[in-house]
Amino acid sequence: MATKHSKTDVILIGGGIMSATLGTLLKKLAPEKEIQIFERLKDAAEESSNAWNNAGTGHSALCELNYTKEQKDGSIDISKAIKINEQFQISKQFWSYLVSKGELTHPENFIRPVPHMSFVKGVRNVDFLKRRVKTISSSPLFSNMEITDNKDKIAEWAPLMMEGRTSHIPMAMTYDKTGTDVNFGALTQKLLSNLRDKSGVNIKFEHEVISLKQQRNGQWKVKVKDLNNNETRVVESKFVFIGAGGASLKLLQNTGIKQSKHIGGFPVSGIFLVCKNEEIAKRHNAKVYGKAAVGAPPMSVPHLDTRYIDGKRSLLFGPFAGFSPKFLKTGSNLDLFKSVKPNNIITMLSAGVKEFNLTKYLVSQLMLSQEDRMNDLREFVPNAKSEDWDVCVAGQRVQVIKDTEDSRGNLQFGTEVVTSDDGTLSALLGASPGASTAVDIMLDLLKRCFKDSFSQWEPEIKEMIPSYGQKLTENKELYEKINQDVKKNLKID
């Protein structure tokens, strides 16, 4: 039987928050464009965007200490924290706009107000936290942040964490009421449901992209397999976005563009403890982040999280790292091995030599028993009992490994956007804080890939995102004005 052929303007690979966000933006800015979305699983947001596979923190650097580095002279670099918070403000503004237009209803289904806190112990860490707050609170984005080293006040903010605590070690905690918990799975499903109802949008689940090849005319020929009947079809498109979580690297390598060379990935799985005692979960309402142990990677930062999943309040602690060669939770054990190519083997080996601490950390994590994990939890919840907590295996994260001008095999812990020279293809790699910053990342992608149209779109972008092109951290009045509308629309006041 002959392979079916069709054409479209845009192909989005992956049914997660990135494709949902990009598709929504494109349909707002260029409603005439035809869009096809392919997801290999049975439903949207089943991998990285799934609520159980995603921390849902609404990353804004209110509590994540790894976004504010201490310099050799003792000063605190807050530039990354400012950037990430600005990016999350853009996401909230876009969601607020969609709510105001009736396209996102019941925002409490995907976003809830949950205080963000940082918790440290020891003289040096307490001093660091105080200097961090002093520095960062000069920005209006962080002006609500409070700090205390008074144990009675800490007990007022986080009672569960102070019960049974007998240590006399100094400790401190920050508190920011503007924090949120975001269910990116629920948000993704609603965005894709909206897209499905729009003219010119075709969403196909249980369809796997198996190859991408660029033609001489610049268009991409994308071969897709229908997993229900194993039939294949070819779709030609002017633009392709690869937002397939851990599978993005494999698909990027398949394109053959020069940006796919000398780049690799290292998979790390996440494990959390979930409180199954609802009475205990009800007594903690916060996302509390600690500091990563010396020598441990940023992804290992321990946190005690209030989550809202499927309308139910839950309490999670972690992450603990696991290892699997899979690039997706539903992937293949051959994913890591198949990602090693002649053009990236030196890159991968260089990373292996340089990242001894990561290897050591992963080995130590793999050897942890349930009681070891409980002992880590007791650093946050001293009275924690094993019978109240279950193990939950979260999603896979693929950390990017790439060469830079300075050296080979550098492990990246953020989110990377790779774009072809002609702007006809873009791929998203990496992990945190991706979902929280999705709108800003996708706007930057549109600016790169649709250069001829972007200037015409800017007035509408500014209507959807009033702060676009400005820095809220430098404009307190604008921030407060916009934030009032955002809080009202999203019901997070």
C-alpha positions as CSV (number, residue, x, y, z in Angstrom):
1,M,0.0,0.0,0.0
2,A,1.4,3.4,-0.9
3,T,2.4,5.8,1.9
4,K,0.0,8.6,2.4
5,H,1.4,12.2,1.8
6,S,0.0,15.5,3.1
7,K,1.3,19.0,3.7
8,T,0.9,21.5,6.6
9,D,2.5,24.7,7.8
10,V,3.6,23.6,11.2
11,I,4.4,20.2,12.9
12,L,4.7,20.0,16.6
13,I,6.2,16.8,18.0
14,G,5.1,15.9,21.5
15,G,1.9,16.4,23.5
16,G,3.4,18.3,26.4
17,I,3.4,21.8,27.8
18,M,5.9,23.1,25.2
19,S,3.9,22.1,22.1
20,A,0.7,23.2,23.8
21,T,2.1,26.6,24.5
22,L,3.7,27.1,21.1
23,G,0.6,25.9,19.3
24,T,-1.6,28.3,21.3
25,L,0.7,31.2,20.6
26,L,0.9,30.5,16.9
27,K,-2.9,30.1,16.6
28,K,-3.3,33.5,18.3
29,L,-0.7,35.3,16.2
30,A,-1.2,33.5,12.8
31,P,-4.6,31.8,12.8
32,E,-4.3,31.0,9.1
33,K,-1.5,28.5,9.8
34,E,-2.3,24.8,9.7
35,I,-0.9,22.9,12.6
36,Q,-0.4,19.1,13.1
37,I,0.6,17.8,16.5
38,F,1.9,14.2,17.0
39,E,2.1,12.4,20.3
40,R,3.1,8.8,20.6
41,L,1.2,8.1,23.8
42,K,-2.6,7.8,24.3
43,D,-3.1,11.3,25.8
44,A,-1.6,14.6,26.4
45,A,1.0,15.4,29.1
46,E,1.7,11.8,29.9
47,E,5.5,12.2,30.2
48,S,7.5,15.2,31.4
49,S,4.4,17.5,31.8
50,N,2.5,14.9,33.9
51,A,1.8,16.2,37.4
52,W,3.5,13.2,39.0
53,N,6.5,13.6,36.8
54,N,6.9,17.4,37.2
55,A,7.7,19.2,40.5
56,G,5.0,21.8,39.7
57,T,6.9,24.4,41.6
58,G,6.1,27.4,39.4
59,H,9.9,28.1,39.3
60,S,10.5,31.7,40.2
61,A,13.6,31.5,42.4
62,L,11.6,32.4,45.5
63,C,12.9,29.3,47.2
64,E,15.4,27.6,44.9
65,L,18.8,28.5,46.4
66,N,20.8,27.1,43.5
67,Y,19.6,30.0,41.4
68,T,21.6,32.5,43.6
69,K,25.3,31.6,43.6
70,E,27.7,32.9,46.3
71,Q,30.7,34.5,44.7
72,K,34.3,34.2,45.9
73,D,34.1,37.7,47.5
74,G,31.0,36.7,49.5
75,S,28.5,38.6,47.3
76,I,25.4,36.9,46.0
77,D,24.8,36.7,42.2
78,I,21.0,37.1,41.7
79,S,21.0,37.5,37.9
80,K,19.7,34.0,37.2
81,A,17.0,34.3,39.9
82,I,15.8,37.6,38.4
83,K,15.7,36.1,34.9
84,I,13.8,33.0,35.9
85,N,11.3,35.0,37.9
86,E,10.7,37.3,35.0
87,Q,10.1,34.3,32.7
88,F,7.5,32.9,35.1
89,Q,5.8,36.3,35.2
90,I,5.4,36.1,31.4
91,S,3.9,32.6,31.7
92,K,1.4,33.9,34.4
93,Q,0.5,36.9,32.3
94,F,-0.3,34.7,29.3
95,W,-2.4,32.3,31.3
96,S,-4.2,35.3,32.9
97,Y,-5.0,36.6,29.4
98,L,-6.4,33.3,28.3
99,V,-8.6,33.2,31.5
100,S,-9.8,36.8,30.7
101,K,-10.8,35.6,27.2
102,G,-12.7,32.6,28.6
103,E,-10.2,30.1,27.0
104,L,-8.9,28.8,30.3
105,T,-11.7,28.3,32.8
106,H,-11.4,27.3,36.5
107,P,-7.7,28.3,36.9
108,E,-7.7,26.6,40.3
109,N,-7.5,23.3,38.3
110,F,-4.0,24.1,37.2
111,I,-2.6,26.8,39.6
112,R,-2.9,27.3,43.3
113,P,-1.3,29.7,45.8
114,V,1.3,27.8,47.9
115,P,4.0,29.7,49.9
116,H,7.5,29.1,48.8
117,M,10.2,28.8,51.5
118,S,13.9,28.1,51.8
119,F,15.2,26.2,54.9
120,V,18.8,25.9,56.0
121,K,20.8,24.7,59.0
122,G,24.2,25.7,60.3
123,V,25.9,29.0,60.9
124,R,27.4,29.4,57.5
125,N,24.1,28.5,55.7
126,V,22.1,30.8,57.9
127,D,24.5,33.6,57.0
128,F,24.2,32.8,53.3
129,L,20.4,32.9,53.5
130,K,20.4,36.3,55.2
131,R,22.7,37.8,52.6
132,R,20.6,36.2,49.8
133,V,17.4,37.9,51.1
134,K,19.1,41.2,51.7
135,T,20.4,41.2,48.1
136,I,17.4,39.8,46.3
137,S,14.6,41.7,48.2
138,S,15.8,44.9,46.5
139,S,13.9,43.7,43.4
140,P,10.1,44.2,43.5
141,L,9.8,40.6,42.3
142,F,11.1,39.4,45.7
143,S,9.8,42.3,47.9
144,N,7.4,40.0,49.7
145,M,10.1,37.7,51.0
146,E,10.5,37.4,54.7
147,I,13.2,35.7,56.8
148,T,13.5,34.4,60.3
149,D,16.0,32.5,62.4
150,N,13.5,32.3,65.3
151,K,12.5,28.7,65.8
152,D,9.0,29.7,67.1
153,K,8.4,31.7,63.9
154,I,9.6,28.8,61.8
155,A,7.2,26.6,63.7
156,E,4.4,29.0,62.9
157,W,5.2,28.9,59.1
158,A,5.9,25.2,58.9
159,P,4.7,23.4,62.1
160,L,5.2,19.9,60.7
161,M,8.9,20.6,60.2
162,M,9.5,21.7,63.8
163,E,7.6,19.0,65.8
164,G,10.0,16.7,67.6
165,R,13.1,18.8,66.5
166,T,15.5,18.8,69.4
167,S,18.7,20.0,67.7
168,H,20.2,23.3,68.9
169,I,21.9,23.9,65.5
170,P,21.1,27.4,64.2
171,M,18.5,27.4,61.4
172,A,16.7,29.9,59.2
173,M,13.7,30.0,56.9
174,T,12.4,32.4,54.3
175,Y,8.7,32.8,53.5
176,D,7.2,34.2,50.3
177,K,3.4,34.2,50.0
178,T,3.4,34.8,46.2
179,G,4.6,31.2,45.4
180,T,2.4,28.8,43.5
181,D,1.9,25.1,42.7
182,V,1.2,24.5,39.0
183,N,-0.3,21.3,37.6
184,F,1.3,21.4,34.1
185,G,-0.5,18.3,33.1
186,A,-3.9,19.8,33.6
187,L,-2.9,23.0,31.9
188,T,-1.5,21.1,28.9
189,Q,-4.6,19.1,28.5
190,K,-6.8,22.2,28.5
191,L,-4.6,24.1,26.1
192,L,-4.6,21.1,23.6
193,S,-8.3,20.7,24.1
194,N,-8.7,24.3,23.0
195,L,-6.5,23.9,20.0
196,R,-8.3,20.8,18.9
197,D,-11.5,22.9,18.6
198,K,-9.8,25.4,16.3
199,S,-9.9,25.4,12.5
200,G,-6.7,24.1,10.9
201,V,-5.4,22.1,13.9
202,N,-5.1,18.3,13.8
203,I,-3.9,16.5,16.9
204,K,-2.9,12.8,16.6
205,F,-2.3,10.6,19.6
206,E,-0.6,7.2,19.4
207,H,1.4,8.6,16.4
208,E,5.2,8.3,16.5
209,V,7.6,10.4,14.4
210,I,10.2,8.0,13.1
211,S,12.3,10.2,10.8
212,L,12.8,13.8,9.6
213,K,14.5,14.8,6.4
214,Q,14.8,18.3,4.9
215,Q,14.2,18.7,1.2
216,R,16.0,20.9,-1.2
217,N,13.2,23.4,-1.1
218,G,13.7,23.8,2.6
219,Q,10.6,21.9,3.7
220,W,10.8,19.0,6.1
221,K,9.5,15.6,5.2
222,V,8.3,13.9,8.4
223,K,7.5,10.2,8.5
224,V,4.9,9.3,11.1
225,K,3.7,5.8,12.2
226,D,0.2,5.2,13.4
227,L,0.8,2.9,16.4
228,N,-2.7,1.5,16.2
229,N,-2.3,-0.1,12.8
230,N,1.5,0.4,12.0
231,E,0.6,2.4,8.9
232,T,3.1,5.2,8.0
233,R,2.4,8.5,6.4
234,V,4.6,11.4,5.3
235,V,3.8,15.0,6.2
236,E,5.6,17.9,4.6
237,S,5.9,21.0,6.6
238,K,7.5,24.5,6.5
239,F,8.4,24.4,10.2
240,V,9.0,21.6,12.7
241,F,9.2,21.9,16.5
242,I,10.6,18.9,18.5
243,G,9.2,19.1,22.0
244,A,9.3,15.4,22.9
245,G,10.9,15.5,26.3
246,G,13.8,13.0,26.5
247,A,13.1,11.8,23.0
248,S,13.9,15.2,21.6
249,L,17.6,14.4,21.4
250,K,17.1,11.3,19.3
251,L,14.8,13.1,16.9
252,L,17.2,16.1,16.7
253,Q,20.1,13.7,15.8
254,N,17.9,12.3,13.1
255,T,17.5,15.6,11.4
256,G,21.2,15.8,10.5
257,I,21.5,19.6,11.0
258,K,24.9,20.8,12.2
259,Q,23.4,21.9,15.5
260,S,22.7,18.2,16.2
261,K,26.4,17.3,16.2
262,H,28.6,17.2,19.3
263,I,25.7,17.1,21.6
264,G,24.6,14.2,23.9
265,G,22.3,13.5,26.8
266,F,22.5,11.8,30.2
267,P,19.3,10.4,31.7
268,V,18.4,10.7,35.4
269,S,15.2,9.4,36.9
270,G,13.5,11.0,39.9
271,I,12.1,9.2,43.0
272,F,9.9,10.9,45.5
273,L,8.4,9.9,48.9
274,V,4.6,10.6,48.9
275,C,2.7,11.0,52.1
276,K,-0.3,8.6,52.2
277,N,-1.6,9.9,55.5
278,E,-4.0,12.7,54.6
279,E,-4.0,14.1,58.1
280,I,-0.3,14.7,58.0
281,A,-0.4,16.2,54.4
282,K,-3.1,18.7,55.6
283,R,-0.7,20.0,58.2
284,H,1.9,21.4,55.8
285,N,1.1,24.0,53.2
286,A,4.3,25.1,51.5
287,K,7.1,24.3,49.1
288,V,10.2,24.2,51.2
289,Y,13.6,23.9,49.4
290,G,16.9,23.2,51.1
291,K,20.4,23.3,49.9
292,A,22.0,20.6,47.8
293,A,24.8,18.6,49.6
294,V,28.4,19.6,48.8
295,G,29.4,18.0,45.5
296,A,25.8,17.1,44.6
297,P,24.3,18.4,41.3
298,P,21.6,21.2,41.4
299,M,18.9,18.7,40.5
300,S,19.4,17.0,43.9
301,V,18.1,20.0,45.9
302,P,15.8,18.4,48.6
303,H,12.3,19.8,48.9
304,L,9.1,19.2,50.8
305,D,6.2,20.0,48.5
306,T,2.5,20.6,48.9
307,R,1.0,19.6,45.6
308,Y,-2.5,19.8,44.1
309,I,-3.1,16.8,41.7
310,D,-6.5,15.9,40.4
311,G,-8.1,18.2,42.9
312,K,-6.5,16.5,45.8
313,R,-3.8,18.0,48.1
314,S,-0.7,15.8,48.5
315,L,2.7,16.0,50.2
316,L,5.9,14.9,48.5
317,F,9.5,14.8,49.5
318,G,12.6,14.4,47.3
319,P,14.0,14.1,44.8
320,F,16.2,11.0,45.1
321,A,18.0,10.1,41.9
322,G,17.7,6.8,40.1
323,F,19.3,5.7,36.9
324,S,17.8,4.2,33.8
325,P,19.2,4.3,30.3
326,K,15.8,5.2,29.1
327,F,15.3,8.8,27.8
328,L,11.5,8.6,28.6
329,K,9.7,6.9,31.4
330,T,8.0,4.9,28.6
331,G,11.2,4.7,26.6
332,S,13.6,2.0,25.6
333,N,16.6,0.6,27.6
334,L,18.6,1.2,24.4
335,D,18.0,5.0,24.3
336,L,21.3,6.0,25.9
337,F,23.3,3.7,23.8
338,K,21.6,4.6,20.6
339,S,22.3,8.3,21.3
340,V,26.0,7.8,21.1
341,K,27.2,8.7,17.6
342,P,30.6,9.1,16.0
343,N,30.2,12.9,16.2
344,N,29.5,13.0,19.9
345,I,31.4,10.1,21.4
346,I,34.3,12.3,22.5
347,T,31.8,14.8,23.9
348,M,30.1,12.0,26.0
349,L,33.4,10.5,27.2
350,S,34.7,14.0,28.2
351,A,31.6,14.5,30.3
352,G,32.2,11.1,31.9
353,V,35.7,12.1,32.9
354,K,34.7,15.6,34.2
355,E,31.5,14.6,36.0
356,F,33.0,12.3,38.6
357,N,31.0,13.9,41.4
358,L,27.7,13.2,39.5
359,T,28.7,9.6,39.0
360,K,29.6,9.3,42.7
361,Y,26.3,10.9,43.7
362,L,24.2,8.6,41.4
363,V,25.9,5.5,42.8
364,S,25.2,6.7,46.4
365,Q,21.6,7.3,45.5
366,L,21.1,3.9,43.9
367,M,22.4,2.3,47.1
368,L,19.8,4.1,49.3
369,S,17.4,1.9,51.2
370,Q,13.9,3.0,52.1
371,E,15.1,3.8,55.6
372,D,17.9,5.9,54.2
373,R,15.4,7.9,52.3
374,M,13.3,8.3,55.4
375,N,16.3,9.6,57.3
376,D,16.8,12.3,54.7
377,L,13.1,13.1,55.0
378,R,13.5,13.4,58.8
379,E,15.9,16.3,58.2
380,F,12.8,18.1,57.2
381,V,10.1,16.2,59.1
382,P,11.7,14.9,62.3
383,N,8.7,12.8,63.3
384,A,8.2,11.1,59.9
385,K,7.2,7.5,60.1
386,S,7.9,5.0,57.4
387,E,4.4,3.6,57.3
388,D,3.1,7.0,56.3
389,W,5.2,7.4,53.1
390,D,5.3,5.5,49.8
391,V,7.8,5.6,47.0
392,C,6.8,7.2,43.7
393,V,9.0,7.0,40.6
394,A,8.7,10.3,38.7
395,G,9.7,11.1,35.2
396,Q,13.0,10.8,33.3
397,R,15.1,13.9,32.7
398,V,17.8,14.0,30.1
399,Q,20.6,16.5,31.0
400,V,22.2,18.0,27.9
401,I,25.9,17.4,27.3
402,K,27.6,19.6,24.8
403,D,30.9,21.1,23.7
404,T,31.5,24.8,24.3
405,E,34.2,27.2,23.1
406,D,36.1,26.6,26.4
407,S,35.9,22.8,26.6
408,R,34.3,19.5,25.6
409,G,31.6,17.5,27.3
410,N,29.9,20.1,29.5
411,L,26.9,18.9,31.4
412,Q,24.1,21.5,31.3
413,F,21.4,21.6,34.0
414,G,19.0,24.1,32.4
415,T,16.8,24.2,29.3
416,E,18.4,24.4,25.8
417,V,16.7,25.5,22.6
418,V,18.4,24.3,19.4
419,T,17.5,26.0,16.1
420,S,18.6,25.3,12.6
421,D,20.4,28.1,10.6
422,D,17.4,28.6,8.4
423,G,14.9,28.7,11.3
424,T,12.8,25.9,9.9
425,L,13.4,23.5,12.8
426,S,13.8,23.9,16.5
427,A,14.1,21.5,19.4
428,L,13.9,21.8,23.1
429,L,16.3,19.9,25.3
430,G,17.1,19.7,29.0
431,A,15.0,20.0,32.1
432,S,14.2,22.4,34.9
433,P,12.9,25.1,34.9
434,G,11.4,24.4,31.5
435,A,7.7,24.1,32.1
436,S,7.5,27.2,34.2
437,T,9.2,29.3,31.6
438,A,7.5,27.8,28.6
439,V,5.8,31.0,27.3
440,D,9.0,33.0,27.3
441,I,11.0,30.2,25.7
442,M,8.4,29.8,23.0
443,L,8.3,33.5,22.3
444,D,12.0,33.5,21.9
445,L,11.7,30.5,19.5
446,L,9.1,32.4,17.4
447,K,11.4,35.4,17.2
448,R,14.2,33.1,15.9
449,C,12.2,31.0,13.5
450,F,9.6,33.5,12.2
451,K,11.8,36.6,11.8
452,D,9.8,38.0,8.9
453,S,6.5,37.9,10.8
454,F,7.5,38.5,14.4
455,S,7.6,42.4,14.3
456,Q,4.0,42.3,13.0
457,W,3.0,40.1,15.9
458,E,4.6,42.2,18.6
459,P,1.5,44.5,19.2
460,E,-0.7,41.4,19.8
461,I,2.0,39.8,22.0
462,K,2.1,43.0,24.1
463,E,-1.7,42.8,24.5
464,M,-1.4,39.2,25.8
465,I,1.7,39.9,27.8
466,P,1.8,43.5,28.9
467,S,5.4,43.4,30.2
468,Y,6.8,42.0,27.0
469,G,10.1,43.7,26.1
470,Q,10.4,45.3,29.6
471,K,12.0,44.2,32.8
472,L,9.6,44.1,35.7
473,T,12.4,44.1,38.2
474,E,13.2,47.6,37.0
475,N,9.6,48.9,37.0
476,K,7.9,48.4,40.4
477,E,4.8,50.3,39.3
478,L,4.2,48.2,36.2
479,Y,4.8,45.0,38.1
480,E,2.3,45.9,40.8
481,K,-0.3,46.9,38.2
482,I,0.1,43.8,36.1
483,N,0.3,41.5,39.1
484,Q,-3.1,42.7,40.4
485,D,-4.8,41.6,37.3
486,V,-2.8,38.3,37.2
487,K,-3.7,37.4,40.8
488,K,-7.4,38.3,40.2
489,N,-7.7,36.3,37.0
490,L,-5.8,33.3,38.2
491,K,-7.3,33.4,41.7
492,I,-4.0,33.2,43.4
493,D,-4.3,36.2,45.7
